[in-house]
Amino acid sequence: MLFFLVLILGYLTYQILNPFLSSISWAIVLSIIFYPVYAFLLKYIKLPSLASFLTLLIIVLVIFGPFSYLSYLLKQEADALIEYAKAGHLDTIEKLMMHPTIRRMLGCISSMFNITIKELQDIVLKAISHVGKESAGIVKTGLENVASVIFNFLFMFLSIFFLLEDGTKFINKLGDYMPFSKNEKERLIKQVKDIIISTIYGGVTVAIFQGTVGGIAFYFLGIHSPVLWGIFMFITSFVPMLGTFIVWGPAAAYLFFNGFYMKAFILILVGVFVISMIDNILRPIIIKGKMKMPILAIFFSILGGTKLFGMIGFIMGPLVLALFISVVEIWRYTEEEQTKKAEG
């Protein structure tokens, strides 16, 4: 009876916390990363609440500082792009439709479906117009959800404040309910810290390499503002599944449709075989140093984690896998010890 009561209450607790799981997860991750800063401040301030508040301010500056600067750069580039368009350097969609390569593609499609190129162009232009309207709707929805985003950030920062101040007490209390020995509890807690730190370190390292390589590639290919695009690649490297393709993919398409076929081909090669491979190879290698697991298992845990949990999944995936293996090892060790005692 007690077991079912715990099960029901546990499920209800999960449902209550479910809307905030992403914010709580990021709060835990950031609390672990910045805990040394909190411990350093606490050593001199002696006031846990003040030390936690100052650490929270540092976290806010670290998160929003670079994004504020990036927004400034983005505004400058947007202004430059508008001027570039006004000067007549950018082809319109209608001119793009007259590109020889596009014309050949349209010719093949029109012969297959028995429609004229003019009719096909009208269909494409209407589709583009529809996409534009849909995009406007998405932007409108995004603006309406700003309040929700702000609330999630505030909830995350509030969680960080209390996790820094009372995190040790919470972990100790949580440990009291874990059916493991003291050494096993310490091992699990240490593993959680190591995996979170290594995945964050791995993610940032990969982002730096991808952004740097991408920026250099853009520079040598003569693409405008390579530093800005390198920064964008640094940010998009954290986006699940697509990653830096969000940046270099459209850039390659732009080069191709403007007649720079060789540059487009080179950028695709660099994007697929260099930039993307950095993520697929370097990240698992860095994480492997702490997890002591096969690289293939880490690779799939990252992919599966991002698919299941979203952006936080690149941490949660390896973490869940490592904890599962650790718990199985503890269970196996316990079973072996009990067998030895029974035989003895």
KEKE-3310 file (N, C-alpha, C; in steps of 0.2 Angstrom, whole numbers, plus 5000, padded with zeros to 4 digits):
npx = (5004:5009:5019:5012:5006:5017:5021:5011:5011:5023:5022:5012:5020:5030:5022:5018:5030:5034:5032:5043:5054:5065:5070:5074:5083:5093:5096:5102:5113:5120:5122:5131:5142:5146:5148:5161:5164:5155:5159:5171:5168:5160:5169:5176:5165:5156:5143:5130:5118:5121:5133:5128:5119:5128:5135:5125:5123:5135:5133:5122:5128:5138:5130:5121:5129:5139:5128:5122:5132:5133:5120:5121:5131:5124:5114:5121:5126:5114:5109:5119:5117:5104:5107:5116:5107:5098:5107:5106:5113:5109:5100:5083:5069:5063:5073:5081:5074:5076:5089:5101:5103:5092:5083:5085:5082:5068:5063:5065:5056:5044:5042:5040:5028:5020:5017:5018:5033:5031:5019:5024:5033:5024:5018:5029:5032:5020:5021:5032:5027:5017:5025:5032:5021:5017:5029:5029:5018:5023:5033:5025:5019:5030:5033:5022:5025:5035:5033:5032:5045:5053:5048:5052:5066:5067:5063:5073:5084:5080:5080:5093:5099:5094:5099:5113:5114:5108:5111:5120:5114:5103:5107:5113:5101:5094:5103:5100:5089:5093:5096:5110:5127:5138:5150:5146:5136:5143:5151:5142:5137:5149:5151:5140:5144:5156:5152:5143:5152:5161:5154:5149:5161:5166:5156:5157:5171:5170:5161:5169:5179:5172:5166:5177:5184:5173:5172:5185:5184:5174:5180:5191:5183:5178:5166:5155:5158:5165:5168:5157:5148:5155:5154:5140:5140:5146:5136:5125:5130:5126:5113:5101:5103:5103:5113:5128:5125:5114:5119:5130:5124:5113:5122:5131:5121:5117:5129:5130:5118:5121:5131:5144:5150:5161:5166:5154:5154:5166:5163:5153:5160:5169:5160:5153:5163:5173:5168:5156:5161:5170:5161:5155:5166:5176:5168:5163:5175:5181:5171:5172:5184:5180:5169:5172:5168:5163:5166:5156:5144:5143:5141:5129:5121:5122:5115:5102:5099:5097:5087:5077:5076:5079:5089:5096:5098:5111:5118:5110:5108:5121:5123:5112:5114:5126:5123:5114:5122:5131:5123:5118:5131:5133:5122:5125:5137:5133:5124:5134:5141:5132:5130:5142:5142:5132:5137:5148)
npy = (4994:5006:5008:5010:5022:5030:5029:5035:5048:5052:5052:5063:5073:5074:5078:5091:5097:5096:5106:5114:5108:5109:5122:5119:5109:5116:5126:5117:5113:5125:5129:5119:5121:5135:5134:5133:5147:5153:5146:5152:5166:5165:5161:5173:5183:5177:5177:5167:5170:5182:5179:5170:5178:5187:5178:5174:5186:5186:5175:5179:5190:5183:5175:5184:5195:5192:5190:5202:5210:5203:5205:5219:5219:5211:5220:5230:5223:5220:5233:5236:5226:5230:5242:5237:5230:5240:5246:5239:5227:5214:5201:5200:5189:5186:5188:5178:5167:5167:5162:5152:5139:5137:5138:5127:5117:5120:5118:5104:5099:5105:5098:5085:5086:5091:5105:5123:5133:5146:5144:5136:5144:5154:5146:5143:5156:5159:5150:5154:5166:5162:5155:5166:5173:5163:5163:5176:5174:5165:5173:5182:5174:5170:5182:5184:5174:5179:5183:5171:5165:5174:5172:5159:5160:5169:5160:5150:5157:5160:5147:5144:5152:5147:5134:5136:5141:5132:5120:5110:5105:5100:5090:5081:5078:5071:5061:5053:5046:5037:5021:5016:5013:5024:5027:5023:5032:5044:5042:5042:5055:5062:5057:5063:5077:5077:5073:5083:5094:5090:5088:5101:5108:5101:5104:5118:5119:5112:5121:5132:5128:5125:5137:5145:5138:5139:5153:5156:5149:5156:5168:5166:5162:5174:5178:5190:5198:5188:5186:5188:5178:5167:5168:5166:5153:5147:5149:5142:5129:5123:5120:5107:5093:5100:5110:5119:5119:5127:5139:5138:5131:5138:5148:5142:5139:5151:5156:5146:5149:5162:5160:5156:5143:5134:5140:5137:5123:5120:5126:5117:5105:5108:5111:5099:5089:5094:5105:5099:5086:5089:5091:5078:5070:5076:5080:5068:5062:5071:5070:5056:5055:5057:5049:5036:5027:5018:5027:5027:5024:5035:5045:5041:5043:5057:5061:5055:5060:5074:5073:5069:5077:5090:5105:5104:5091:5087:5086:5079:5067:5059:5059:5052:5040:5036:5036:5026:5015:5015:5013:5000:4993:4995:4987:4975:4972:4972:4961:4951:4952:4948:4935:4929:4930:4921:4909:4908)
npz = (5000:5004:4995:4983:4986:4987:4973:4967:4972:4968:4954:4953:4958:4948:4937:4942:4942:4929:4918:4921:4920:4911:4914:4927:4925:4918:4928:4938:4931:4928:4941:4946:4938:4941:4955:4961:4960:4969:4981:4982:4984:4995:5005:5008:5010:5019:5020:5015:5007:5001:4994:4985:4978:4972:4964:4956:4949:4941:4933:4925:4919:4912:4903:4896:4893:4881:4872:4871:4865:4853:4848:4845:4835:4826:4822:4816:4805:4799:4795:4786:4777:4772:4766:4756:4749:4744:4736:4725:4723:4727:4720:4715:4720:4708:4698:4702:4699:4685:4684:4675:4680:4688:4679:4670:4680:4682:4669:4668:4678:4673:4661:4666:4673:4665:4664:4661:4661:4666:4673:4683:4689:4694:4704:4713:4717:4724:4734:4740:4745:4753:4763:4768:4774:4784:4791:4797:4805:4814:4820:4826:4835:4843:4849:4857:4866:4873:4886:4893:4890:4897:4910:4912:4912:4924:4933:4932:4936:4949:4954:4953:4963:4975:4974:4974:4987:4996:4990:4994:5006:5001:4992:5002:5009:4999:4997:5008:5005:4995:4991:4994:4998:5008:5001:4988:4986:4986:4975:4964:4965:4962:4949:4942:4943:4936:4924:4919:4920:4910:4899:4896:4895:4884:4875:4873:4869:4857:4850:4850:4841:4829:4826:4824:4813:4804:4802:4797:4785:4779:4777:4768:4757:4754:4759:4766:4782:4791:4804:4811:4806:4811:4824:4825:4821:4832:4841:4836:4836:4847:4845:4843:4832:4819:4820:4816:4802:4800:4797:4788:4778:4771:4767:4757:4748:4744:4738:4727:4719:4715:4706:4710:4709:4712:4725:4732:4732:4739:4751:4755:4756:4766:4777:4778:4780:4788:4798:4803:4807:4817:4828:4828:4831:4840:4852:4858:4861:4871:4881:4884:4892:4905:4906:4903:4894:4878:4863:4853:4860:4868:4858:4853:4864:4865:4854:4855:4867:4864:4855:4864:4875:4870:4869:4881:4881:4876:4887:4897:4890:4890:4904:4909:4903:4909:4923:4923:4919:4930:4941:4938:4939:4952:4958:4952:4959:4972:4972:4969:4981:4991:4986:4989:5002:5006:5001:5009)
capx = (5000:5014:5023:5008:5005:5024:5021:5006:5013:5029:5019:5009:5025:5033:5017:5018:5037:5036:5033:5049:5060:5070:5073:5077:5089:5099:5098:5107:5120:5124:5124:5137:5148:5148:5148:5167:5164:5151:5163:5176:5165:5158:5175:5177:5159:5153:5135:5128:5113:5125:5137:5123:5116:5133:5137:5120:5124:5140:5130:5118:5133:5141:5125:5118:5135:5140:5122:5120:5137:5131:5114:5124:5135:5119:5111:5126:5126:5108:5109:5124:5114:5099:5111:5118:5101:5096:5112:5105:5118:5105:5095:5076:5067:5061:5079:5084:5071:5079:5096:5101:5103:5086:5078:5085:5078:5061:5062:5064:5050:5038:5041:5038:5021:5016:5015:5023:5038:5028:5014:5028:5036:5019:5017:5034:5032:5015:5023:5037:5023:5014:5030:5033:5015:5018:5035:5026:5014:5028:5036:5020:5018:5036:5033:5017:5028:5041:5032:5034:5052:5055:5046:5056:5072:5067:5062:5079:5089:5078:5082:5101:5100:5093:5103:5119:5114:5106:5112:5123:5109:5098:5111:5113:5095:5093:5107:5097:5084:5096:5098:5116:5131:5140:5155:5142:5132:5149:5153:5137:5137:5155:5150:5136:5147:5161:5149:5141:5157:5165:5149:5149:5168:5166:5151:5160:5177:5167:5158:5174:5183:5167:5165:5184:5185:5168:5174:5191:5182:5170:5185:5194:5178:5176:5159:5155:5157:5166:5169:5150:5146:5159:5150:5134:5141:5148:5130:5121:5133:5122:5106:5101:5103:5105:5119:5131:5122:5109:5123:5134:5120:5111:5128:5133:5116:5118:5135:5128:5113:5124:5136:5150:5149:5167:5166:5149:5156:5171:5160:5149:5165:5171:5154:5151:5169:5177:5164:5152:5165:5172:5156:5154:5172:5179:5164:5163:5182:5182:5167:5175:5189:5177:5164:5176:5163:5165:5164:5150:5139:5143:5139:5122:5118:5121:5110:5096:5097:5095:5080:5072:5076:5080:5096:5099:5099:5118:5121:5106:5109:5127:5122:5107:5117:5132:5120:5111:5128:5134:5118:5119:5137:5132:5118:5129:5142:5129:5122:5140:5143:5127:5131:5148:5141:5127:5141:5152)
capy = (5000:5012:5008:5013:5029:5034:5029:5040:5055:5053:5054:5069:5078:5075:5082:5098:5100:5095:5112:5118:5103:5112:5127:5116:5106:5121:5128:5112:5113:5131:5129:5115:5125:5141:5133:5136:5154:5154:5144:5157:5172:5163:5161:5180:5186:5174:5177:5163:5173:5188:5176:5167:5183:5189:5173:5174:5192:5184:5171:5184:5194:5178:5173:5190:5200:5191:5190:5209:5212:5200:5209:5225:5217:5209:5226:5234:5219:5221:5239:5236:5222:5234:5247:5233:5228:5246:5248:5234:5221:5208:5199:5198:5182:5185:5187:5171:5162:5167:5159:5147:5132:5136:5137:5120:5113:5121:5114:5097:5098:5106:5092:5079:5087:5094:5112:5128:5136:5152:5142:5133:5150:5157:5141:5144:5163:5159:5146:5158:5171:5158:5154:5173:5174:5159:5165:5182:5171:5162:5178:5185:5169:5171:5188:5182:5169:5182:5183:5164:5164:5178:5169:5153:5163:5171:5153:5147:5161:5159:5140:5144:5156:5143:5128:5138:5143:5126:5114:5104:5102:5096:5084:5077:5075:5067:5055:5049:5042:5033:5014:5014:5015:5031:5027:5023:5039:5049:5040:5044:5062:5064:5056:5068:5083:5076:5072:5089:5098:5088:5089:5108:5109:5098:5108:5125:5118:5111:5127:5137:5125:5125:5144:5147:5135:5142:5160:5156:5147:5161:5173:5164:5162:5180:5180:5196:5198:5181:5185:5188:5172:5163:5169:5163:5145:5146:5148:5136:5122:5120:5118:5100:5090:5104:5113:5124:5119:5133:5145:5137:5128:5144:5152:5138:5139:5158:5156:5143:5153:5168:5158:5154:5136:5131:5142:5134:5116:5120:5127:5111:5100:5110:5110:5092:5085:5097:5108:5094:5081:5092:5089:5071:5066:5079:5080:5061:5061:5075:5067:5050:5055:5057:5044:5029:5023:5018:5033:5026:5024:5042:5048:5040:5046:5064:5062:5053:5065:5080:5072:5068:5083:5097:5107:5102:5084:5085:5085:5074:5060:5055:5059:5047:5033:5035:5034:5019:5010:5015:5009:4993:4991:4994:4982:4968:4971:4970:4954:4947:4951:4944:4928:4927:4929:4915:4903:4907)
capz = (5000:5005:4988:4978:4988:4985:4966:4964:4974:4964:4947:4953:4959:4941:4933:4944:4940:4922:4914:4923:4920:4907:4918:4933:4923:4917:4934:4941:4927:4930:4948:4947:4935:4945:4962:4963:4961:4975:4986:4983:4987:5002:5009:5010:5012:5025:5020:5009:5003:4997:4990:4980:4974:4968:4959:4951:4944:4937:4928:4921:4914:4907:4898:4892:4890:4874:4867:4870:4860:4847:4845:4843:4829:4821:4820:4812:4799:4796:4792:4780:4772:4769:4761:4751:4745:4741:4730:4719:4723:4729:4716:4718:4718:4701:4695:4704:4695:4679:4684:4671:4683:4690:4673:4668:4684:4681:4663:4669:4682:4669:4656:4670:4676:4659:4665:4658:4666:4669:4678:4688:4693:4698:4710:4717:4720:4728:4739:4744:4748:4759:4768:4771:4779:4789:4795:4801:4810:4819:4824:4831:4841:4847:4853:4862:4871:4876:4893:4895:4890:4903:4916:4913:4914:4931:4937:4932:4940:4956:4956:4954:4969:4981:4973:4977:4994:5000:4986:4998:5011:4997:4990:5008:5010:4994:4998:5013:5002:4990:4994:4992:5004:5008:4995:4982:4985:4984:4968:4960:4965:4959:4942:4940:4943:4931:4917:4918:4918:4904:4893:4895:4892:4877:4870:4872:4865:4850:4848:4848:4835:4824:4825:4821:4807:4799:4801:4793:4778:4776:4776:4762:4752:4752:4762:4770:4789:4793:4811:4814:4805:4815:4831:4824:4821:4839:4845:4833:4837:4853:4842:4842:4826:4813:4822:4812:4796:4800:4795:4782:4772:4767:4764:4752:4743:4741:4733:4721:4715:4712:4701:4713:4710:4716:4732:4735:4733:4744:4758:4757:4758:4773:4781:4780:4782:4793:4803:4806:4809:4823:4833:4829:4834:4846:4858:4862:4864:4877:4886:4885:4897:4911:4907:4903:4890:4871:4860:4850:4865:4870:4852:4852:4870:4864:4849:4858:4873:4861:4853:4869:4880:4867:4869:4887:4880:4875:4894:4900:4887:4893:4911:4911:4902:4914:4929:4922:4920:4937:4945:4936:4942:4960:4959:4951:4964:4978:4971:4970:4988:4994:4984:4992:5009:5006:5000:5014)
cpx = (5004:5018:5019:5007:5011:5024:5017:5008:5019:5027:5016:5015:5029:5028:5017:5025:5038:5036:5039:5055:5066:5074:5077:5083:5095:5101:5103:5113:5124:5126:5131:5143:5150:5149:5155:5168:5160:5155:5168:5174:5163:5164:5177:5171:5156:5146:5133:5123:5117:5129:5133:5121:5122:5135:5131:5121:5130:5138:5126:5123:5136:5137:5123:5123:5136:5134:5121:5125:5135:5125:5116:5127:5129:5115:5115:5126:5120:5107:5114:5121:5108:5102:5113:5112:5098:5100:5111:5109:5114:5100:5088:5075:5066:5067:5082:5081:5073:5086:5096:5100:5096:5081:5079:5081:5070:5059:5060:5058:5044:5037:5038:5031:5017:5013:5020:5028:5035:5023:5018:5031:5031:5018:5022:5034:5026:5017:5028:5033:5020:5019:5031:5027:5016:5024:5033:5022:5018:5031:5031:5019:5024:5036:5027:5020:5034:5040:5034:5041:5055:5054:5051:5063:5073:5067:5069:5084:5087:5080:5089:5102:5100:5097:5110:5119:5112:5107:5115:5119:5104:5101:5111:5107:5093:5096:5104:5092:5086:5098:5105:5121:5134:5145:5151:5139:5138:5151:5148:5137:5143:5154:5146:5140:5152:5158:5146:5146:5160:5160:5149:5156:5168:5162:5154:5167:5175:5165:5164:5178:5178:5167:5171:5185:5180:5170:5180:5188:5178:5174:5188:5190:5176:5169:5160:5154:5159:5166:5161:5147:5149:5156:5143:5135:5143:5141:5126:5124:5130:5115:5106:5100:5106:5112:5121:5128:5117:5113:5126:5130:5117:5116:5130:5127:5116:5124:5133:5124:5116:5130:5143:5150:5155:5167:5160:5151:5161:5168:5156:5154:5167:5166:5153:5157:5173:5173:5160:5156:5168:5167:5155:5160:5175:5175:5164:5170:5183:5177:5169:5180:5186:5172:5167:5171:5165:5162:5157:5144:5138:5139:5131:5118:5117:5115:5103:5094:5094:5088:5075:5071:5077:5087:5099:5100:5106:5121:5117:5107:5115:5126:5117:5110:5122:5129:5117:5117:5131:5129:5118:5125:5136:5128:5121:5134:5139:5127:5128:5142:5138:5128:5137:5147:5136:5132:5145:5149)
cpy = (5006:5013:5012:5020:5033:5035:5035:5047:5057:5056:5061:5075:5079:5079:5089:5101:5100:5101:5116:5114:5106:5117:5124:5113:5111:5125:5124:5113:5119:5132:5125:5118:5131:5140:5135:5143:5156:5152:5149:5164:5171:5163:5168:5184:5184:5174:5173:5166:5178:5184:5172:5172:5186:5184:5173:5180:5190:5180:5175:5187:5189:5176:5179:5195:5198:5191:5197:5212:5209:5203:5215:5224:5215:5215:5230:5230:5220:5227:5239:5232:5226:5239:5243:5231:5234:5248:5244:5228:5214:5207:5198:5191:5181:5184:5180:5166:5161:5164:5153:5140:5131:5135:5130:5116:5114:5118:5107:5095:5099:5101:5086:5080:5090:5101:5117:5131:5142:5150:5139:5139:5153:5153:5143:5151:5163:5155:5150:5164:5168:5157:5161:5174:5170:5161:5171:5179:5168:5167:5181:5180:5169:5177:5187:5178:5172:5182:5176:5163:5168:5175:5163:5155:5165:5165:5150:5150:5160:5152:5140:5147:5151:5136:5130:5138:5136:5120:5108:5101:5097:5090:5079:5074:5070:5060:5050:5044:5037:5026:5012:5016:5022:5032:5027:5029:5044:5048:5043:5052:5065:5063:5061:5074:5082:5076:5079:5094:5096:5089:5097:5110:5107:5102:5115:5124:5116:5117:5132:5135:5126:5133:5147:5145:5138:5149:5160:5154:5152:5167:5172:5163:5168:5182:5186:5195:5191:5180:5184:5181:5166:5163:5165:5155:5143:5144:5142:5129:5119:5118:5111:5098:5094:5107:5119:5124:5125:5139:5143:5134:5133:5148:5148:5139:5146:5159:5152:5146:5159:5166:5156:5147:5132:5133:5138:5126:5116:5121:5121:5106:5102:5109:5103:5088:5088:5100:5103:5088:5083:5090:5082:5067:5069:5079:5074:5060:5064:5072:5060:5050:5055:5051:5036:5024:5023:5025:5033:5027:5032:5046:5047:5043:5053:5065:5060:5058:5072:5079:5072:5074:5090:5098:5105:5094:5082:5084:5079:5067:5056:5054:5053:5040:5031:5033:5027:5014:5009:5011:5002:4989:4990:4988:4975:4967:4969:4963:4949:4946:4947:4936:4925:4925:4922:4909:4902:4905)
cpz = (5000:4998:4983:4979:4986:4977:4964:4966:4970:4957:4948:4954:4952:4937:4935:4942:4932:4917:4916:4923:4916:4911:4924:4931:4921:4923:4938:4938:4929:4937:4950:4944:4939:4952:4965:4964:4967:4981:4988:4986:4994:5007:5012:5013:5018:5025:5014:5004:4998:4992:4984:4975:4969:4962:4954:4946:4939:4931:4923:4916:4909:4901:4894:4890:4883:4869:4866:4865:4853:4844:4842:4836:4824:4818:4815:4805:4795:4792:4786:4775:4768:4764:4755:4746:4741:4735:4724:4718:4724:4723:4719:4717:4711:4697:4696:4700:4688:4678:4679:4674:4685:4684:4670:4673:4683:4674:4664:4673:4677:4664:4660:4672:4671:4661:4662:4663:4670:4674:4684:4692:4697:4705:4715:4721:4725:4735:4744:4748:4754:4765:4772:4776:4785:4794:4800:4806:4816:4823:4828:4837:4846:4851:4858:4867:4874:4884:4896:4895:4896:4910:4918:4915:4922:4935:4938:4937:4948:4959:4957:4961:4975:4980:4976:4984:4998:4996:4990:5003:5007:4994:4996:5009:5005:4994:5003:5011:4997:4994:4993:4998:5003:5002:4989:4980:4982:4977:4963:4959:4961:4951:4939:4938:4937:4924:4915:4916:4911:4898:4891:4892:4885:4872:4868:4868:4858:4847:4845:4841:4829:4822:4821:4814:4802:4798:4796:4786:4775:4774:4769:4756:4750:4754:4767:4778:4792:4800:4814:4812:4809:4822:4830:4824:4828:4843:4842:4834:4843:4851:4841:4835:4820:4815:4818:4804:4795:4797:4788:4776:4768:4763:4757:4746:4740:4736:4727:4717:4713:4708:4703:4715:4714:4723:4735:4737:4738:4751:4760:4760:4765:4778:4783:4783:4787:4799:4807:4810:4816:4829:4834:4832:4840:4853:4862:4865:4871:4883:4889:4891:4904:4912:4906:4899:4882:4868:4856:4854:4867:4864:4852:4858:4869:4859:4852:4864:4870:4858:4858:4873:4877:4868:4875:4886:4879:4882:4897:4897:4890:4900:4913:4909:4907:4921:4929:4923:4927:4942:4944:4939:4949:4961:4958:4957:4971:4978:4972:4977:4992:4992:4988:4999:5010:5005:5006:5020)
residu = (MET:LEU:PHE:PHE:LEU:VAL:LEU:ILE:LEU:GLY:TYR:LEU:THR:TYR:GLN:ILE:LEU:ASN:PRO:PHE:LEU:SER:SER:ILE:SER:TRP:ALA:ILE:VAL:LEU:SER:ILE:ILE:PHE:TYR:PRO:VAL:TYR:ALA:PHE:LEU:LEU:LYS:TYR:ILE:LYS:LEU:PRO:SER:LEU:ALA:SER:PHE:LEU:THR:LEU:LEU:ILE:ILE:VAL:LEU:VAL:ILE:PHE:GLY:PRO:PHE:SER:TYR:LEU:SER:TYR:LEU:LEU:LYS:GLN:GLU:ALA:ASP:ALA:LEU:ILE:GLU:TYR:ALA:LYS:ALA:GLY:HIS:LEU:ASP:THR:ILE:GLU:LYS:LEU:MET:MET:HIS:PRO:THR:ILE:ARG:ARG:MET:LEU:GLY:CYS:ILE:SER:SER:MET:PHE:ASN:ILE:THR:ILE:LYS:GLU:LEU:GLN:ASP:ILE:VAL:LEU:LYS:ALA:ILE:SER:HIS:VAL:GLY:LYS:GLU:SER:ALA:GLY:ILE:VAL:LYS:THR:GLY:LEU:GLU:ASN:VAL:ALA:SER:VAL:ILE:PHE:ASN:PHE:LEU:PHE:MET:PHE:LEU:SER:ILE:PHE:PHE:LEU:LEU:GLU:ASP:GLY:THR:LYS:PHE:ILE:ASN:LYS:LEU:GLY:ASP:TYR:MET:PRO:PHE:SER:LYS:ASN:GLU:LYS:GLU:ARG:LEU:ILE:LYS:GLN:VAL:LYS:ASP:ILE:ILE:ILE:SER:THR:ILE:TYR:GLY:GLY:VAL:THR:VAL:ALA:ILE:PHE:GLN:GLY:THR:VAL:GLY:GLY:ILE:ALA:PHE:TYR:PHE:LEU:GLY:ILE:HIS:SER:PRO:VAL:LEU:TRP:GLY:ILE:PHE:MET:PHE:ILE:THR:SER:PHE:VAL:PRO:MET:LEU:GLY:THR:PHE:ILE:VAL:TRP:GLY:PRO:ALA:ALA:ALA:TYR:LEU:PHE:PHE:ASN:GLY:PHE:TYR:MET:LYS:ALA:PHE:ILE:LEU:ILE:LEU:VAL:GLY:VAL:PHE:VAL:ILE:SER:MET:ILE:ASP:ASN:ILE:LEU:ARG:PRO:ILE:ILE:ILE:LYS:GLY:LYS:MET:LYS:MET:PRO:ILE:LEU:ALA:ILE:PHE:PHE:SER:ILE:LEU:GLY:GLY:THR:LYS:LEU:PHE:GLY:MET:ILE:GLY:PHE:ILE:MET:GLY:PRO:LEU:VAL:LEU:ALA:LEU:PHE:ILE:SER:VAL:VAL:GLU:ILE:TRP:ARG:TYR:THR:GLU:GLU:GLU:GLN:THR:LYS:LYS:ALA:GLU:GLY)
# end
